[in-house]
Amino acid sequence: MNVFLNPEIEQFIQTQIESGKYASPEEVIVDALKVFAAKSHIEAPVQVKTPEELGWPPGFFEQTAGCLQDEPLMRYPEGEYEVREPLE
């Protein structure tokens, strides 16, 4: 397979070889393709399931959202905590 690269990419490849990190243009391209393949795998779209598909009854969240709006939430005193030795 023959691939034609623009001058900027050719210069980048040459710079990578001159840095000593790579011995040939093929090594630079193979490494770049590995990174591209890994990135493409990570960015694969995730199919989002609806609540019904996850087993929730239809309308469950619409019916229960805000059900506590009239009930004040109370946080009762928890008392004193025991003092422990500090970690070293």
Secondary structure as UniProt FT lines:
FT   HELIX           7..18
FT   TURN            19..20
FT   HELIX           25..42
FT   TURN            51..55
FT   TURN            58..59
FT   HELIX           60..64
FT   TURN            65..70
//
